[in-house]
């Protein structure tokens, strides 16, 4: 027989299991300590070099604003292009369709978080501050609605409004405070 060649198993000492568990816990703890230590390093440097910290903060703010303006410009162009190509669509679930087609029967769906539309630009779910565009079926969150910079212009000689992007009013026009969505600008 080959019984003397077989390995003889022995039970692992519980101390080794606790050691392995301690290493894993220590590793997870170091992840949190590392992120806080990097923040602390910046705070300490900001305390001793206040002008440099002010420059850093201003640079980060300007970089954020530059990226935001670029994103908004990109989204405006993308929406206009999609509208022109008639490819602009929002995925709509059955509860949403029922809620908006038959509001008297299915209006209760909003109480359970069902049947809510999403912002066309940032996909934020519909809430109390959401704007429903009067000119189309799309929904915009308050931030995106404000950032679109669209106004309704009423020429004095015409009753029909002219929808356009404005930076300053045209001569002989009255600017109304309302807004229209980008979809109506095409």
N, C-alpha and C positions, 0 to 999 in steps of 0.2 A: 504494500500500500504506500501511497504517497502522502499520508497524513502529516508526516513531519515536515513536508515542503510547503504546506498551506500556511497562509498568514494567520496569526492569532489576533483577532480583533480585541481591542480594549476600549473601554468607554473614555470619551474625551473629557478632560477635566473642565468643569463649568467655568473656571477662571478664564479659559481661552474664549469661550463664547461671550463673556462679559467684555473681554478685551476687544473683540471684533465689533461688538455693539457700541462700545465706547468710542472706537475710531470713527464709525459712521456718524454718531451724534456729534463728535468733535468737528467732523468735516462740514456738516450742515451748520453748526454754530459758527464756524469760520466764514461761511458765505455771508451771514448776516453781519458779523463783526467787520468783515472787509468792506462792505458797502458803507457802513456807518463810519468806519475809519477814514475812508476817502472823503466823505462829507466833512468830517471833523478836520481833516487836513486843510480843506478849502476854507473853512471857518477860521482856523488859526492863522492861515496866510492872509485872509481878508482883514483880520484884526490888526496885524502888524503893517500891512501894505494897503491902506484904505483907498488911495487913489487908483492903484492897480485893480482892486476889487470893483471899484466903480466903473472903470473902463471895461472890465470883463463883463459885468452885468449889462452895461449899455450895448456892448458888442453882441451878446446873446439875445437881447431884446430886438435889436435891429435885424439880426439874422432870422429870428422867428417871424418878424413882420414881413421881411422880404419873401420868405418861403410861403407865407400865407397869401400875400398878394399874387404871387405866381400861381399858387394852387387855384385861387378864385378865378383868375384870368383863364387858366386852363379849363376849368369846369364850365365857365360861360361859353367858351368856344366849342367845347365838346357837346354841350346841350344844344347849341344852335345848329351844329353840324348834324346831330342826330335828328333834330326836328325837320331840317331841310330834307334829309334822306328818308323821313317818315319811319325811322327805326327807334324812336324814343318810346320805350315801354317800361312799365314797372311791373314786376311780378306781383300778382294779386291773388290772394288765397280766397277760398269760397266764403268764409265768414266776412271778409272785407267786401266782397261783391254783394252779398246779401244785405249787409248793413247800409251800404250806400244806395242800392237800388230800391230797397224797401225799408226806409228808416222807421216807419211807424211800427212795423212788425219785428224788426231785428235791431232796433236801437239799443236794446239791452245788452248786446254783445260787448259794447265798449266797457261795461262795468266789470267784465271778467277778463279784460285785456285782449279780447279777440276782435278781429275786424278792424285793426288799426293800420293806417297807411304809414309809409316811411318817407322821410325827406328825400327829395330827388337827388340832392347833392351829397349829403353826409350819411344818409340811411338812419337817422335818428327816428325812433318810434314816435308816432303822433301823441301829443299831450295837450295840456291846456294852452300853452303858448304857441302852438303850431298854427301856421297861416295856411288857409286853403285858398289857392289862387282862384279869383273869380272868373278868369278867362279860360281855364283848363281844368283837368281832373287831378292835377298834381298837388302835392303837399310839400311845404317847406318849413324847416324849423326856424325859430326866431332869428338866430344868428345868420343863417344863410339868406333869409329873406332880407335882412338889413344890409348884408354885404353885396347884394346883387346890384344896387345902385340904379334901379329902374324907377322912372316916374311917368305919370300920365301928363301929357301936355295938351291943353285945350286951346287951339287957336281962337282968337276973338271973332274971326269971320266964320267959323264953322262950329257946328254943334258936336260933330263926330270927333272923339278924341284921337290924337296921334300918339302912338306908343313909341317911345324911343329912349335911348340912353342919353342922359343929360349930365353935363358938368355945370353948365349955367343955362338959364332960360333963354330961349330965342326971343328976338324982338317981337313985340306984338302978341305975346302969349301969356297965359296965366298958368302957373304951375299949381296943380292940385297935390295935396299931401299924400294921396294914395299911391300904391305901387302895383305893378303888374309883373307877372312872371316872365322869365326869359323866353318861354315857349311862344308868347304872343308877339315877339319882336321879329319873327322871321317873315 
